[in-house]
């Protein structure tokens, strides 16, 4: 007689990441969704959480005057697990938890790899106003059902992908962005030339782009000119926008 599968542990929100100079009131929240695996019911490693913390602190510093809080989501398990889509379910749970903690504040889902797919999939939650998917892991071209995009309507959507990513296909994120743009004009995509899945080679520019998008989307700040242009441009221009070297160095000075 086979063993019964053990129930998955509960998802958890990491402690709020805020700076000493942050306003007392939380006016917007970023939920960081880590990368993971295609199939696994093992608990996520502590490393997957820890590697998000420097990014969380940078975003918190950028939004400290706006009342930004950043939480890293701890998934129930490290896998997407086909139709179960556990990380997307966990992201929706986390958005509920944000509302319980802070009330009716806007939420930006920010995910990398598998977390990028979870962010896009969970965008239909009522608290979510914007999505940033970095190097999102998406189904292959042969998938029977295309990845849904209707849930992105009414959200600001930014996809960032390295052109030399060997783990997640940048062409698949472009094709999804094409479909998303038809349902939601507030969609754009940046290409990070010569960068791979981890987006390390141009990390400072990627982080500056993320911070600009978060502040503009959650707090109605003006976007940097390249982001505003990408959102306004028709395909393919706004979906193959190159991330320029030095992005962020002279923003809002």
C-alpha positions as CSV (number, residue, x, y, z in Angstrom):
1,X,0.0,0.0,0.0
2,X,1.5,3.3,-1.1
3,X,2.3,6.1,1.3
4,X,-0.1,9.1,1.3
5,X,1.4,12.4,0.2
6,X,2.1,14.6,3.2
7,X,0.3,18.0,3.1
8,X,2.4,20.9,2.0
9,X,3.5,23.4,4.7
10,X,1.9,26.8,4.7
11,X,3.2,29.7,2.7
12,X,4.7,32.5,4.7
13,X,5.6,36.1,4.3
14,X,9.0,37.2,5.3
15,X,9.4,40.1,7.7
16,X,8.7,43.5,6.2
17,X,11.9,45.1,4.8
18,X,11.8,48.8,5.5
19,X,14.5,51.5,6.1
20,X,15.0,53.6,9.2
21,X,13.9,56.6,7.2
22,X,10.6,55.1,6.0
23,X,7.3,56.8,6.8
24,X,5.3,55.1,9.5
25,X,2.3,54.4,7.3
26,X,2.6,51.7,4.6
27,X,1.1,53.0,1.4
28,X,2.2,50.3,-1.0
29,X,3.8,46.8,-1.0
30,X,6.2,44.9,-3.1
31,X,5.9,41.1,-2.9
32,X,9.1,39.5,-4.1
33,X,8.6,36.0,-5.6
34,X,11.8,33.9,-5.8
35,X,12.8,31.5,-8.5
36,X,12.2,27.8,-8.2
37,X,11.9,24.5,-10.1
38,X,9.5,23.1,-12.6
39,X,8.5,20.1,-10.5
40,X,9.3,19.6,-6.8
41,X,7.3,19.3,-3.6
42,X,10.4,19.8,-1.4
43,X,10.5,22.9,0.8
44,X,12.3,25.9,-0.7
45,X,15.9,26.3,0.4
46,X,16.7,29.1,2.8
47,X,19.1,30.4,0.1
48,X,16.3,31.2,-2.3
49,X,14.9,33.5,0.3
50,X,18.2,35.0,1.4
51,X,19.3,36.0,-2.1
52,X,16.3,38.2,-2.4
53,X,17.0,40.3,0.6
54,X,19.6,42.7,-0.9
55,X,17.2,43.4,-3.7
56,X,14.4,43.9,-1.2
57,X,16.5,46.4,0.8
58,X,17.4,48.4,-2.4
59,X,13.7,48.7,-3.3
60,X,12.8,49.6,0.3
61,X,15.4,52.5,0.2
62,X,14.1,53.7,-3.1
63,X,10.5,53.9,-1.8
64,X,11.2,54.9,1.8
65,X,9.6,58.3,1.3
66,X,6.5,56.9,-0.3
67,X,5.6,54.4,2.5
68,X,6.9,51.3,0.7
69,X,7.1,47.9,2.5
70,X,8.8,44.9,0.8
71,X,8.1,41.3,1.7
72,X,9.8,38.1,0.3
73,X,7.3,35.3,-0.1
74,X,8.3,31.8,1.2
75,X,6.5,29.3,-1.0
76,X,5.0,26.1,0.3
77,X,7.3,24.1,-2.0
78,X,9.9,24.9,-4.6
79,X,8.1,23.6,-7.7
80,X,5.5,24.9,-10.1
81,X,4.1,21.4,-10.3
82,X,2.2,21.6,-13.6
83,X,-1.5,22.5,-13.2
84,X,-1.2,22.9,-9.5
85,X,0.7,26.2,-10.1
86,X,1.6,26.3,-6.4
87,X,3.7,29.5,-6.5
88,X,0.9,31.4,-8.2
89,X,-1.5,30.3,-5.6
90,X,0.9,31.3,-2.9
91,X,1.3,34.7,-4.5
92,X,-2.5,35.2,-4.4
93,X,-2.5,34.1,-0.7
94,X,0.3,36.7,0.0
95,X,-1.7,39.5,-1.6
96,X,-4.6,38.5,0.7
97,X,-2.2,38.6,3.6
98,X,-1.0,42.1,2.6
99,X,-4.6,43.3,2.8
100,X,-5.0,41.8,6.2
101,X,-1.8,43.5,7.5
102,X,-2.0,46.9,5.8
103,X,-5.5,47.3,4.5
104,X,-6.4,48.5,1.0
105,X,-2.9,49.3,-0.4
106,X,-1.7,48.6,-3.9
107,X,0.6,45.6,-4.5
108,X,3.3,45.1,-7.1
109,X,4.3,41.5,-7.7
110,X,8.0,41.2,-8.6
111,X,9.3,37.8,-9.6
112,X,12.3,36.1,-11.1
113,X,12.3,32.9,-13.2
114,X,9.5,30.8,-11.9
115,X,8.6,33.7,-9.6
116,X,8.2,35.8,-12.8
117,X,5.6,33.4,-14.1
118,X,3.8,33.3,-10.7
119,X,3.7,37.1,-10.7
120,X,2.1,37.2,-14.2
121,X,-0.3,34.5,-13.3
122,X,-1.4,36.0,-10.0
123,X,-1.9,39.5,-11.4
124,X,-5.7,39.1,-11.4
125,X,-5.8,39.6,-7.6
126,X,-7.8,42.7,-6.7
127,X,-5.0,44.2,-4.7
128,X,-2.4,43.9,-7.5
129,X,-1.9,47.0,-9.6
130,X,1.4,46.1,-11.3
131,X,3.7,43.2,-12.2
132,X,7.4,43.0,-12.9
133,X,8.6,39.7,-14.3
134,X,12.3,39.2,-14.6
135,X,13.6,36.4,-16.8
136,X,10.2,34.6,-16.4
137,X,10.1,30.9,-16.9
138,X,7.3,30.2,-19.4
139,X,5.8,27.1,-21.1
140,X,7.5,25.9,-24.3
141,X,6.0,26.7,-27.7
142,X,4.5,23.2,-27.8
143,X,2.3,23.8,-24.8
144,X,-1.3,22.8,-25.5
145,X,-2.8,25.8,-23.6
146,X,-1.2,29.2,-24.0
147,X,-0.2,31.1,-20.9
148,X,-3.2,33.3,-19.9
149,X,-2.9,37.1,-20.2
150,X,-6.5,38.3,-19.5
151,X,-5.6,38.7,-15.8
152,X,-3.1,41.4,-16.8
153,X,-5.8,43.8,-17.9
154,X,-5.8,47.0,-15.9
155,X,-2.3,46.4,-14.5
156,X,1.1,48.0,-15.4
157,X,3.3,45.2,-16.7
158,X,7.1,45.2,-17.2
159,X,9.0,42.1,-18.4
160,X,12.8,42.2,-18.3
161,X,14.9,39.4,-20.0
162,X,18.6,38.9,-20.8
163,X,19.2,38.1,-24.4
164,X,21.7,35.3,-23.6
165,X,19.5,33.6,-21.0
166,X,20.0,29.8,-21.4
167,X,17.6,28.7,-18.7
168,X,14.5,30.6,-19.7
169,X,13.8,31.5,-23.3
170,X,13.7,35.2,-23.9
171,X,11.7,34.7,-27.1
172,X,8.9,33.1,-25.1
173,X,8.7,36.1,-22.9
174,X,8.5,38.3,-26.0
175,X,5.7,36.3,-27.4
176,X,3.8,36.5,-24.2
177,X,4.4,40.2,-24.1
178,X,3.0,40.5,-27.6
179,X,-0.2,38.8,-26.5
180,X,-0.4,40.7,-23.3
181,X,0.0,44.0,-25.1
182,X,-3.2,43.3,-27.2
183,X,-5.1,42.8,-23.9
184,X,-3.4,45.6,-22.0
185,X,-1.7,48.5,-23.6
186,X,0.2,49.2,-20.3
187,X,2.7,46.4,-21.1
188,X,6.3,46.8,-21.9
189,X,9.4,44.6,-22.1
190,X,13.1,45.5,-21.8
191,X,16.0,43.4,-23.2
192,X,19.3,43.2,-21.4
193,X,21.8,42.5,-24.1
194,X,24.5,40.0,-23.4
195,X,23.1,39.1,-20.0
196,X,22.0,35.7,-18.7
197,X,19.3,34.3,-16.5
198,X,20.6,35.9,-13.2
199,X,20.9,39.3,-14.8
200,X,24.2,39.9,-13.0
201,X,26.2,41.5,-15.7
202,X,24.0,44.7,-15.7
203,X,22.6,44.3,-12.2
204,X,22.8,48.0,-11.3
205,X,20.7,48.9,-14.4
206,X,18.2,46.2,-13.8
207,X,17.7,47.2,-10.2
208,X,17.4,50.9,-11.1
209,X,14.8,49.9,-13.7
210,X,12.9,47.9,-11.1
211,X,12.9,50.7,-8.6
212,X,11.7,53.2,-11.1
213,X,8.9,50.9,-12.2
214,X,7.8,50.1,-8.7
215,X,7.7,53.8,-7.6
216,X,5.9,54.8,-10.8
217,X,3.3,52.1,-10.5
218,X,2.6,52.1,-6.8
219,X,2.9,55.8,-6.0
220,X,2.0,57.5,-9.3
221,X,5.6,58.9,-9.7
222,X,6.7,59.8,-13.1
223,X,8.4,57.0,-14.9
224,X,11.9,57.5,-16.3
225,X,11.7,58.4,-20.0
226,X,12.7,55.0,-21.3
227,X,10.0,53.3,-19.3
228,X,7.4,55.8,-20.3
229,X,8.5,55.5,-24.0
230,X,8.3,51.7,-23.8
231,X,4.8,51.7,-22.3
232,X,3.6,54.1,-25.0
233,X,5.4,52.5,-28.0
234,X,3.6,49.9,-30.2
235,X,5.0,46.4,-30.7
236,X,7.7,45.5,-31.4
237,X,9.5,48.7,-30.2
238,X,8.0,48.8,-26.7
239,X,8.6,45.1,-26.3
240,X,12.2,45.0,-27.4
241,X,13.4,48.1,-25.6
242,X,17.2,47.8,-24.9
243,X,18.2,48.6,-21.3
244,X,20.8,51.2,-21.8
245,X,24.1,51.0,-19.9
246,X,24.1,53.5,-17.0
247,X,20.3,53.5,-16.6
248,X,19.4,55.1,-13.3
249,X,22.6,57.1,-12.7
250,X,21.0,60.4,-13.4
251,X,17.3,59.8,-12.7
252,X,15.5,62.5,-10.8
253,X,18.5,64.4,-9.9
